[in-house]
Every structure is written in structure tokens, then in C-alpha cells.
Amino acid sequence: MTALLSIDGVSKSFGAVCALSGVDLSVDAGSIFAIIGPNGAGKSTLFNAITGIYTLDSGTIAFDGRRIDGLPTFVIARRGIARTFQNLRLFGFLSAIDNVLIGEHARMRGTLVDSLLGTPRARAQERAARERARAWLDFVGLNDVGEQFARNLSYGAQRRLEIARALASQPRLLLLDEPAAGLNPTEKRELADLVRAIRDRGVTVVLIEHDMGLVMSLCERIAVLDHGEKIAQGAPAEIRANPAVIEAYLGAPA
Amino acid sequence: MIYVYVLATIAAVVIVERTRSRRVKLAILAALALTLAIVPFVDRTDATFNVLADAGVFVMLALGLNIVVGYAGLLDLGYAAFFAIGAYAYGILASPQFGVHLPFWAILFIAAACAGLAGIVLGAPTLRLHGDYLAIVTLGFGEIVPQVFQNTQAVGGPNGIAALDVPSALGHSFGTAAVPYYFVTLGGIALVAWVARNLGRSRLGRAWMAIREDELAAKHMGIDTTRTKLAAFAIGASFSGLGGVIFAAKLGLVSPDLFQFQVSVLILSMLVLGGMGSLIGVVVGSLVLSLLNSALLPNINAVIASTLHVNVDLTNYHFLIYGVILVAIMLFRPEGFLPNRERRAELHAAAITETSS
């Protein structure tokens, strides 16, 4: 298997706070990969570094063999990396279907003239995009909410909508930032099924998650961050038995 | 009569907006267009069409500013600058000043392009700014452009350029009547409203809405936010370039004092009154505010003079009256008279959170 995402020696500090220091990660294509660690370990910072929100102090990030560090966020998104956010960033006052249509933005073709004049080509494309958006909503289990404002949906539905919006860009890599936060046990089970279904469509998934039950049952590989450093990486069973991980989570043995 | 025309037009567009059937919509729009085209041949009072043509220019301007502020959510307080650039384009290209006499119709395109370009020139360095900061920079730009015209002797300095060419169509001069300009603005509004409607439903229009809602999330969707915002500035500016040409040709002169800050504020007030982001709202808001100053207040003056035998000139207080209207709107209906669905929810929610916190 080849690595779809390779992170090499990535460091990022904010003033005196070292959020990431020398992190190496390699995510195989077609896998479900978890990043875990205590609060403040640098997990979300790592996502922001991958999507180009932060510039790196040092290190490189490569996606599908090409460097992506230093590129603007929208270019990285167009290369095929989509994400969701820890504190939901939906377009709240737009309808659910419009949210998904915006996700399709980079996949739609169209010149300025098409947009200005509403050419038949633009309209045909628009209809096709709308149908695909409906299909994505169905795929995540949101069938009848298309016209509702995103902010009026239930919390669980908003989480799903964010995933649908991310999938609409037809990414090869999907980054999920705490997708199960705030979900009840039933919704968590459905989420796990959804993530597997996404992987089965050929999308590699990296997720940040605190729910160990979910992580252990869902993911093939796990990396553990603590204080900005990667302290372990491996299969779920290896991680569970790793003394450094236990120490990071429970504190040093007395 | 003017109120009958305007109220009938407003009623027609509101019905069009509320109707679902596409066929009924088209039928009403066709009937409206036909009526508006026939009216000048029935009603021969030129003063009416003088007022309507001026109002029409402001409808075009408001539709342009709506792209920038309503669709893309970029607060532009210097929009009159692009209006000035359009008007001066006509002044320079169709007057004895430089001995250049290009046809009106050609200048419409040139001015739209010039204003659009100016939009890009202003936008490129400033669009990294957000909210209040962007507003302040555009405010500055709005002040600088008339100042530059004022201090450039080649374009007449504070006197501006006079004796502009009278446009002609198919060999017939527009002459001194207002009716030809009325027709030009009707055509201009139809064009600009149609383009704005297409944009609102397009990939580009959605990208603007995404930026307005959450710029960071928009970037993650693969939207090139800088280019997308520049497009809003350029397109909005080009609409006002068109309006500027019609305005200058009708007036027969341009001078820097026609494009002061209050013009930008007036156009913005039209959006606020009608409902930002909503085409119908913007058309209605701009018609109402234009007519308030040019027709309604003088009429009220006349009524007061004849009944109370007092001479007051309410037009001197028009800014006070706009102010009162705007405050009332902000208090009772922050989303404007005829908002679109998204903005109604957003502005209403914003007003409620502000008052309750």
C-alpha cells in the first residue's frame, strides 16, 4: 500500500507554545486512521496544518506524492482533501442542499459568462449538481431536510450535513474532526457505519476522536499525540497495550 | 399619476415574486414591460418621466451594490466612486472638452469596463480586510475619486465637464425630453436585474453566499475567496458604470460634487430599506427612496403650502427623513421590506440576539 498522506517532521509553535513538534505520520490509501490524544495535544492544529490554515515552522506534508504545505487552503481542497470542523462550520443561513452544492463548487465547471448569462449549459450543470447534492444528502441519511436552513437541523443532522458537504467535493482524503462529539450511542453506531461506507467508496478517512470504543472498533491505524508530539502509532491492540499511551491518558504511575 | 405607475410596478413585481407558476410570472412580466413601454405615449407629462428616469438610474446602482453588499456581504461605503467613473467616462468621451465624440451606446460598454476595472484595482489590495476595516477603506476610496476629479484641471476641476453630447438612437437625437432616457433606464434595469438574478442562482452566486456566511469554511470548499470577492466588486462596479453614463448623458454635465459620500449612503439605504440580497426588495427600496426626494416631498410641500399657508421645503430635511426611516426599519424590520428568505432569517436572528444580550 502506498501512503496517500505523508507528514514529515512537522512543527508549529504559537509564540512560546509548541503545538506540534516533529510530527511524522503516514496514512495509507483506503484506510480509516485515527488521531487521538488528550485535549490540547495538537490534533486540530495538525488538521489545520494539513489544510493550509497554518504555515508550518518546519517539516513537509505530501498528498499523493506531491507537496501541499505552503499552498493556499482552496488549492489543497481542490487537490482532494475535504474536512469537517470540531465546532461545526456550516453555512447556517443557507439551506441544507445549498450547503452541499457549495461543497460541489470545485467540481463544477463554469465560466464567468455562464454565471452572468445563465446559459443553457450552466442551467443543465446546475440541475445535475442539485441531483448529486440530493444523492449526497441521502447517502448520509438526511432525506427530507433539503430546503431547511442548516442551523435549524438537529445537532446530529448538522454533523451529517457537514460530512455530506465535505463528500460533495469528491475528495480522496476526508478529515473528520471529532465527528462523534455530542452524539448519542445510536447516532455513534450510525456514524461508524457511515464512515465505513465512505471508506468503501474509496475515500481515505482520518478522524480525530475521543470516544475510545468507537476508535478501537472503527480504525485500522491509530496515532497518539501528546503535547504536540507523536508518542505512538499502530494497530488498535498495540495502542491499547502501549505504556506511553496509558501514561498520557491516566498520568504517570504512582 | 407617478405614484400610480410606481405602485402598480411594485405590485406587479411583488406578485411575480410570490407566484409559483413560471408561465404566470412571465405573463405578468411581459404585461408590465408592455405597459411601461406604452405609458409615455399616453401620458405626455415629461416631468413624470424625468423623475422616473432618475429613479431608474438609482435602481441600477442599487442592483449593483446589492451584488457586493447583499450577495457577497462586503460592506462598500464608497460605491459612488464607480458611479462617478462611469459618468466621467461619458464626460470625457462625449464632449467638446477633448473633442472626442463617441456614441452613447459604445460608451456604455466602455464605462462598464472602466468601472469594473476600477473595482478590481480597489479590490485587489483591500479584500484581505474584513468587515469594518474594508468599509473604512472603501469609504476612503469613495472620497478619493471625486477629489481626484476635482483637482484634475483636464477634466474641468471643480466645474466638471459641461455641454456633453446628446445621445441619439437610430439617427434620432434624444433631444431635451426625458422619455428617451426613461426607455434607456428601463432597458438597463431589465438587463442588470436579469444578470443579477442569473448570478444569484449560479455557482458564483453560491460562492459569494458561502463567503458571506463563513469565509474559512468557504476556502475549505475549494473556493478561491480572493478572486470570488474581486468578481463581486468588479460586477457591482460595472453596473454603476452603466448608471453613471445614463446619468451624465441625461444631465448633460458631470461635476465632482455629484458623487459625494451621501450618494453612497443613499444607495446603501435603498438596500437596507428594501432588503439586502433580495432583487425585488432592492428595486422597491430604490424606487421608494428616489421618489421620496424627487416627487413625494415636493408634493407634500405643496399640500402644506396650500392647506396651512406655511412655506416649508421638506427636501432640505431629506437626510433627516431618511435617517428616521432607517432607524424605524432597524427597529421594526431589520431585514427590510421585502427580504429574501436567507437574509430575513439571518438579520432577524442577529437583531434579536443583539437586543437580548
Chai-1 contact restraints between the chains, C-beta under 6 A:
chainA,res_idxA,chainB,res_idxB,connection_type,confidence,min_distance_angstrom,max_distance_angstrom,comment,restraint_id
A,T73,B,K219,contact,1.0,0.0,6.0,A-B,restraint_1
A,F74,B,K219,contact,1.0,0.0,6.0,A-B,restraint_2
A,F74,B,G222,contact,1.0,0.0,6.0,A-B,restraint_3
A,F74,B,I223,contact,1.0,0.0,6.0,A-B,restraint_4
A,F74,B,D224,contact,1.0,0.0,6.0,A-B,restraint_5
A,A77,B,H220,contact,1.0,0.0,6.0,A-B,restraint_6
A,A77,B,G222,contact,1.0,0.0,6.0,A-B,restraint_7
A,R78,B,G222,contact,1.0,0.0,6.0,A-B,restraint_8
A,R83,B,H220,contact,1.0,0.0,6.0,A-B,restraint_9
A,R89,B,D214,contact,1.0,0.0,6.0,A-B,restraint_10
A,R89,B,A217,contact,1.0,0.0,6.0,A-B,restraint_11
A,F91,B,A210,contact,1.0,0.0,6.0,A-B,restraint_12
A,F91,B,E213,contact,1.0,0.0,6.0,A-B,restraint_13
A,F93,B,E342,contact,1.0,0.0,6.0,A-B,restraint_14
A,F93,B,A345,contact,1.0,0.0,6.0,A-B,restraint_15
A,F93,B,E346,contact,1.0,0.0,6.0,A-B,restraint_16
A,L94,B,M209,contact,1.0,0.0,6.0,A-B,restraint_17
A,L101,B,R206,contact,1.0,0.0,6.0,A-B,restraint_18
A,I102,B,R206,contact,1.0,0.0,6.0,A-B,restraint_19
A,I102,B,A210,contact,1.0,0.0,6.0,A-B,restraint_20
A,I102,B,M221,contact,1.0,0.0,6.0,A-B,restraint_21
A,G103,B,M221,contact,1.0,0.0,6.0,A-B,restraint_22
A,H105,B,A207,contact,1.0,0.0,6.0,A-B,restraint_23
A,H105,B,M221,contact,1.0,0.0,6.0,A-B,restraint_24
A,H105,B,G222,contact,1.0,0.0,6.0,A-B,restraint_25
A,H105,B,I223,contact,1.0,0.0,6.0,A-B,restraint_26
A,A106,B,G222,contact,1.0,0.0,6.0,A-B,restraint_27
A,M108,B,R203,contact,1.0,0.0,6.0,A-B,restraint_28
A,G110,B,R203,contact,1.0,0.0,6.0,A-B,restraint_29
A,S115,B,L199,contact,1.0,0.0,6.0,A-B,restraint_30
A,S115,B,S202,contact,1.0,0.0,6.0,A-B,restraint_31
A,S115,B,L204,contact,1.0,0.0,6.0,A-B,restraint_32
A,L116,B,V195,contact,1.0,0.0,6.0,A-B,restraint_33
A,G118,B,N198,contact,1.0,0.0,6.0,A-B,restraint_34
A,S169,B,G222,contact,1.0,0.0,6.0,A-B,restraint_35
